[in-house]
Amino acid sequence: MIDPKILAATQDFKETRDGYRADSPAVIEAFFSLKQAAMTQGPIDAVTKALIAVLLGVAHQSERCVLSHAEAAVLAGVSREQLIDGLGLTVVFGGAPGYGFATLALDTFDTFADKLQPA
């Protein structure tokens, strides 16, 4: 089910991020270059890296990272089952806060899976 609150929060994040990029292009471009290099497929495939990125967002309790990386995980081809399996680790190691962010990750993933699904 598509959650309009998640779509609005994601859009707000993208607008804020783009504004910051305009205000500090050298720093932000360097950051995104580093991110792109880290996400490039190597011994760890791109789908697994996309999954890890969501899990790290949950582990660090970063709402905006969860929103951003859950959408990217859908686009990368992470399955719902893979996400649920990985989120189990974040709950074990993150306790109740980990559980809260795990549910945000799953809701965001489901929202974008439904939104991006071909009609």
N, C-alpha and C positions, 0 to 999 in steps of 0.2 A: 504494500500500500504506500502510495506517495504521501509523505508528510510535508505539508506546506511550511511548517516551522523549520524543518531541516533545510528545505530549499531556500528559505529566506535567510537563515543563518549562514549558509554556504555562500549565498550571493553577497551578503554583507561582508563576509571575510574576503571574498575576491575583490570587492570594491576598495576595502581598506588596504589590502595588499598592493593593489595597483596604484593607489595613491601614495603609499610609502615608496613604491618603486620609482614613481615620478619625482618624489622629493629627495631620494637618495639612490640614484641609479647605479653608481659604481659599487656600492656595498651590496645592494640587492642583486645586481647581475652577477657579482662574484659568488654570492650565496647560491643562486640558482645554477650557476656553472658547477659548483661543488656538488650540489644535489644531483644534477644530471650525470656527472661522472660517477657518483656513488650508485645511482640507479641503473647504470648501463649494465647489460648482461655480461657476466663473466662466468666463473665457476658456479655462481648462484644465478639461476635463471631469473628473468625479469618478473615473472608472476610471483615467485617466492619473495623477491625483494619488495614487491608491492604489498604483499601480505605482512612482511616484517615491518614495513613502514607504518601500517595501521596499528599493529601490535605495540610498536614503540610509542605511538601517539597515545594509546590507551595507558600503557605503563607509566608514561610521564604525565598523565592526566591533563593533556592538552586538547581542549575541545576543538580548537581550530585545526590542529594536526589531524585529529580524528575525522573531522568533516572533510578535509582536503584529501587525505589518504584513503578514506573509505570510497570516495568517488573514484579516485585513481585506481583502486583495487578492482572495482567493477570493470573499468575500461581495460585493465591489464588482463582480465580473464580469471581472477581469483574466484573460486566457487564459494557459495554460501557455507558449504560443509567445511571447506578449508578454514574459512574465517572463524566459524564456531569452534572448531578444534583448537585453533591458535588462541582464541579468546579464553579458553579454559585455563591456559597458562597465566594469562593476565589476572584472572580472578584468584587463582591460587597464590600468586606472588603479590597481588595488589590488594587483597582483602575486599572489604565493602566498597572503597573508592574504585578499585579495579572493576568490580561488578558494575558499578554505575556507569563507568566509561565504556565498559564492554557492551552494555545495552545501547548506549549512544552509537557505538560503532556499528552494531548490527542493524539498528533502525536506519542509520545513514546509508549503509550498504543496501538494504532492502529498498529504500526510497530511490536510490540511483539505479538499482537493477531494474525496478519497475519503470522508471522514467526513460531509461536508455534502451529498454527492450523494444525490438522492432514491432511495429503494429501489424 
